[in-house]
Amino acid sequence: MNKRREDARRKILLGALTIKAGMDKYPPAVILGALAQAKQALEGANSAAVYARFQAVGDALFREGSGGT
């Protein structure tokens, strides 16, 4: 039961992050495509720079509170 609870919590968190990023207005295929492209960028030749840029944007969204929605 504990694994189920952890899995549910993780899915809720990921959904909340989608909303915080303002991506909830897009269809699921667009969200998945954007995430897949981000994953490719994070694993590409400039991964350290991409990671730093994504981290900075995410940190700013968390600080602003409303999350761009």
Short mmCIF file of the C-alpha atoms (twelve columns), coordinates in Angstrom:
data_MODEL
# 
_entry.id   MODEL 
# 
loop_
_atom_site.group_PDB 
_atom_site.id 
_atom_site.type_symbol 
_atom_site.label_atom_id 
_atom_site.label_alt_id 
_atom_site.label_comp_id 
_atom_site.label_asym_id 
_atom_site.label_seq_id 
_atom_site.Cartn_x 
_atom_site.Cartn_y 
_atom_site.Cartn_z 
_atom_site.pdbx_PDB_model_num 
ATOM 1  C CA . MET A 1  0.000  0.000  0.000   1 
ATOM 2  C CA . ASN A 2  2.881  2.369  0.738   1 
ATOM 3  C CA . LYS A 3  4.199  2.048  -2.846  1 
ATOM 4  C CA . ARG A 4  0.744  2.891  -4.190  1 
ATOM 5  C CA . ARG A 5  0.579  5.986  -1.997  1 
ATOM 6  C CA . GLU A 6  4.059  7.099  -3.108  1 
ATOM 7  C CA . ASP A 7  3.113  6.554  -6.756  1 
ATOM 8  C CA . ALA A 8  -0.104 8.556  -6.343  1 
ATOM 9  C CA . ARG A 9  1.784  11.383 -4.605  1 
ATOM 10 C CA . ARG A 10 4.365  11.476 -7.403  1 
ATOM 11 C CA . LYS A 11 1.639  11.674 -10.065 1 
ATOM 12 C CA . ILE A 12 -0.145 14.461 -8.197  1 
ATOM 13 C CA . LEU A 13 3.140  16.377 -7.905  1 
ATOM 14 C CA . LEU A 14 3.844  15.988 -11.624 1 
ATOM 15 C CA . GLY A 15 0.331  17.189 -12.435 1 
ATOM 16 C CA . ALA A 16 0.785  20.191 -10.152 1 
ATOM 17 C CA . LEU A 17 4.061  21.045 -11.885 1 
ATOM 18 C CA . THR A 18 2.306  20.881 -15.251 1 
ATOM 19 C CA . ILE A 19 -0.264 23.378 -13.975 1 
ATOM 20 C CA . LYS A 20 2.380  25.598 -12.355 1 
ATOM 21 C CA . ALA A 21 4.221  25.782 -15.683 1 
ATOM 22 C CA . GLY A 22 1.017  26.905 -17.378 1 
ATOM 23 C CA . MET A 23 0.972  23.815 -19.592 1 
ATOM 24 C CA . ASP A 24 -2.426 22.541 -18.450 1 
ATOM 25 C CA . LYS A 25 -4.199 24.356 -21.273 1 
ATOM 26 C CA . TYR A 26 -2.460 22.193 -23.872 1 
ATOM 27 C CA . PRO A 27 -3.531 18.736 -25.003 1 
ATOM 28 C CA . PRO A 28 -1.703 15.756 -23.460 1 
ATOM 29 C CA . ALA A 29 0.170  14.991 -26.701 1 
ATOM 30 C CA . VAL A 30 1.644  18.507 -26.749 1 
ATOM 31 C CA . ILE A 31 2.710  18.251 -23.098 1 
ATOM 32 C CA . LEU A 32 4.293  14.846 -23.708 1 
ATOM 33 C CA . GLY A 33 6.059  16.146 -26.812 1 
ATOM 34 C CA . ALA A 34 7.436  19.139 -24.915 1 
ATOM 35 C CA . LEU A 35 8.690  16.887 -22.138 1 
ATOM 36 C CA . ALA A 36 10.290 14.509 -24.638 1 
ATOM 37 C CA . GLN A 37 12.065 17.437 -26.321 1 
ATOM 38 C CA . ALA A 38 13.259 18.707 -22.933 1 
ATOM 39 C CA . LYS A 39 14.594 15.229 -22.096 1 
ATOM 40 C CA . GLN A 40 16.477 15.129 -25.414 1 
ATOM 41 C CA . ALA A 41 17.964 18.556 -24.714 1 
ATOM 42 C CA . LEU A 42 18.998 17.474 -21.208 1 
ATOM 43 C CA . GLU A 43 20.795 14.469 -22.691 1 
ATOM 44 C CA . GLY A 44 22.343 16.327 -25.638 1 
ATOM 45 C CA . ALA A 45 25.707 17.920 -26.284 1 
ATOM 46 C CA . ASN A 46 24.946 21.068 -24.252 1 
ATOM 47 C CA . SER A 47 23.263 19.217 -21.392 1 
ATOM 48 C CA . ALA A 48 24.947 21.185 -18.603 1 
ATOM 49 C CA . ALA A 49 23.860 24.532 -20.069 1 
ATOM 50 C CA . VAL A 50 20.335 23.266 -20.735 1 
ATOM 51 C CA . TYR A 51 20.090 21.899 -17.191 1 
ATOM 52 C CA . ALA A 52 21.253 25.219 -15.734 1 
ATOM 53 C CA . ARG A 53 18.751 27.154 -17.869 1 
ATOM 54 C CA . PHE A 54 15.855 24.857 -16.935 1 
ATOM 55 C CA . GLN A 55 16.859 25.020 -13.258 1 
ATOM 56 C CA . ALA A 56 16.927 28.838 -13.332 1 
ATOM 57 C CA . VAL A 57 13.509 29.046 -14.997 1 
ATOM 58 C CA . GLY A 58 12.031 26.528 -12.542 1 
ATOM 59 C CA . ASP A 59 13.498 28.315 -9.541  1 
ATOM 60 C CA . ALA A 60 12.050 31.610 -10.786 1 
ATOM 61 C CA . LEU A 61 8.597  30.057 -11.210 1 
ATOM 62 C CA . PHE A 62 8.695  28.652 -7.672  1 
ATOM 63 C CA . ARG A 63 9.752  32.059 -6.286  1 
ATOM 64 C CA . GLU A 64 7.021  33.970 -8.109  1 
ATOM 65 C CA . GLY A 65 4.348  31.820 -6.512  1 
ATOM 66 C CA . SER A 66 1.664  31.961 -9.167  1 
ATOM 67 C CA . GLY A 67 3.710  29.812 -11.521 1 
ATOM 68 C CA . GLY A 68 2.788  31.562 -14.725 1 
ATOM 69 C CA . THR A 69 -0.873 30.672 -14.570 1 
# 
